[in-house]
Amino acid sequence: MFNLIITLVLGALAGFVGSKLFSGAGKGILIDCLIGIVGGWLGSFVFGLIGLGASSAIGGFVVAVIGSILLLWILSKVLNK
C-alpha cells in the first residue's frame, strides 16, 4: 500500500514537472497524476528499448518526467493535427 502511495505521489509530481517544462503550466492535480503515471510507463518502455533503466527513486522520477514530456508532445501532435 505504501509503494502505491509513493508511486502516485511521484507520478503526480513527475506529471506536474513534465507539464511545467512542456507548456509552462500544470494541467490540474488529477490530469498531472495521470500524465505522470502513464509518462512513467512510457519512459520506462522507451528507456528499456535503448537498454537503459532506472535503479533508484530519483532515476525513476527522471524517467517519468521525460516520459511525461514525451507523452505531452505526442498528445499535442495528435490533438492539434
NORJOMO-V888123 format. One record per pair of residues at least 24 apart in sequence whose C-alpha atoms are under 6 Angstrom apart, sorted by the first residue. I is the first residue (numbers start at 1). J is the second residue. D is the distance in Angstrom with one decimal. If there is no record, write none. Layout:
<<I;J;D> <I;J;D>>
//
This chain:
<<11;36;4.2> <11;37;4.8> <12;36;5.4> <14;64;5.9> <14;65;4.8> <15;68;5.8> <18;65;5.1> <18;68;5.3> <18;69;5.0> <35;68;5.9> <36;68;5.6> <39;64;5.3> <39;67;4.1> <39;68;3.9> <39;71;6.0> <40;64;3.7> <40;67;5.6> <42;67;5.3> <43;67;3.9>>
//
